[in-house]
Amino acid sequence: MKGYWGRILSIDLSDSTITEITPDEKLYRDYLGGSGIGARLLFDITGPDTDPLGPDNPIIWMTGPFTGTKVPTSGRHQITSRSPLTGIFGESDAGGRFGTTLKRSGWDGLIVRGMSDTPVIIVIKDDKVAIEPAGDLWGKDTFHTDEQMKERFGPSCETSCIGAAGERLVPISCIGHDGANARMSGRCGFGAVMGSKKLKAVAVIGNREPEIADPERLMAQQKKMVPIIVEKTKGIHLLGTAGGTAAAEKMGDLPVQNWRRGNWPDAEKITGQVMADTILKKNYYCASCPIGCGRDVEIADGRWAGVRGAGPEYETLGIMGGSCLVNDMEAITYAADLCNRHGVDTIEAGSAVAMTMECFEHGLLTAEDLDGISAEWGSAEALVALTGKICMGEGAGKLLGLGVAGMTKMIPGSDKFAIHVKGLTLPAHDPRCFSTMAVGYATSNRGACHLTGATYFFEKTAVMPEFGYEKPRPRYTEGGEGIMNFHAQNLMGLMDSLKMCKFTIYGGVNVTEICEWYEAVTGIKTSVKEMALAGERIFNLKRLYNVRLGLSRKEDGLPERILTTPRNDEGTGNYTPVLEPMLDEYYEIRGWDRDGIPKRETVERLGLDQKYF
């Protein structure tokens, strides 16, 4: 079977055991790689009583068959674990170069279990694998750690590492890659999982080329599609994801003042164009990517001087900017840089600050509670100061670092200010703007996630012709939210498992092209129907993981503010989603019962073992 090495590295840090796992070919065929195999391994290794910060909870890095090849945007990998932030199934995707280097070291993935007594790093250089002391790196930020790994092992070394937040087990901490270019596995709190294991970094050096079944066919497909992708994604190349900020505000998609307001004219001050005109130095490209949406920025002087690295994405600007009413591009960039350096999810951090500002407004928190910080709406100083506290896990940062769901347990009367699903805060896309996102957020297996289904793509400009969406779905179309999420979630799970960037959808890539690439890489004949079935199987397995933990329909909800408070702006009017009928439709299409539990016949149809039922 081409496109895979057929082996996964397994390391137990408790006893320094290093072993090689050679999975059955059926695992690769059924779950493909990346997200799919990660979910299957997590299900099999853990149980309902597994402590997310305990030695029995694995953290799993997985590549896919496309990783390390010339498939456009395939420089990606998936990290999977039980989330210490939410307590449920967790996963996080990242681009950059780490995934490609891991694949080229001769491994499809890495499983790390156990706990070390002292700080360590894992070094993988092809077949040579070592666990080395890292006391000199403990306390260093992700940028410094990456630099040190390159000095020690050479410029081709790529790292997956944590900063101070992960070391201090901050629940919203994350994992960084590519040093100052900051390709982050942001969501679900995985920095704390690494920190609990005293694992500072995984350093990988690899130069092997994965064997491709039909290189000529792959090259022909690449030559056909890359020019189309480049042409169709020109806007993302020129202005990054931040290029959509102003349009999002006009449509009613941008979160404003912790999701309670509509229009915010100051969005014009934090756009991709403003970034390009002021602090942008050049584009950054992940491995095998022709788009180059990454921003390389510099703030050389002024109040927020000292930033040199990745610029903020749309999600960061939406949450740290719009949701906090902060209109200072450089201050947001500085706060985001703190998160990148110390390993913190900018979405969770910005949401915690927005909730803090609302609690401060209503007298639930005072400056005394916040180490003397006056958390006024729109205060760039408060945003930066509170973010710094979160990153270091100190003072008021211990409270905010719990994430918004954790904060409600510590601040009586603050429940309605915590905008999350299943413990994961909403990213910067509003279900009152794109109605399909309501059921998408509610049913996402890791909590509120815009990329689990990314249905807003298909309410804007994208299409899924193989599934009957020849043109974008008009916003606020009544009915059909369930079936669109069914198809989109299966598709996104497929892409996360093969490992490719979802922006290729905007670039004109559809499932037919994905099938062509899969056949060229692996030599395995497939079809749109078979690929969609794999995506469905993967999504249901993640659902069953959460069902095993006791989750059901009662957790498939949305924050009260989203359901009952219209934005009353020019983009959305007075629309609020009516979730329950959407869930009824969705469950029926999924083959789940009314409580959201996959039916036995669904489990059997997907070829899942009875132990998953």
ABEGO torsion letter per residue (X at the ends): XBGBAGBBBBBBAAAGBBBBBBBBAAAAAAAGEEAAAAAAAAAAABBAABBAABAABBBBBBBBAABGBABBGABBBBBBBBBAAAGBBBBBBBBEAAAAAAAAAGBABBBBBEBBABBBBBBBBEABBBBBBAAAABGBBAAAAAAAAAAAAEAABBBBBBBAAAAAGBAABBBBBGEAAGBBBABGGAAAAAAAAGBABBBBBBABBBBBABAAAAAAAAAAAAAAAAAAAAAAAAAEAAAAAAAAAAAGABBBGGGABBBBAAAAAABAAAAAAAABABBBBBBGBAAGABBBBBBABEAABGBBEBBBBAAAAAAABAAAGBABAAAAAAAAAAAAAAGBBAAAAAAAAAAAAAAAAAGABBAAAAGGBBBBBGBAAAAAAAAAAAAAGBEAAAAAAAEAAAAAAABBGAAAABBBBGGBBBBABBAAABAAAAAAAAABAAEBBAAAAGAAAAABABBBAAAGBABBBBBGBBEGAAAAAAAAAAAAAAAAAAGBBAAAAAAGBBAAAAAAAAAAAAGBBBBAAAAAAAAAAAAAAAAAAAAAAGBBAAABBBBAAAAABBAGBAAAEABBBBAAAAAAAAAAAAGBBAAGBBBAAAAAAAGBBAAAX
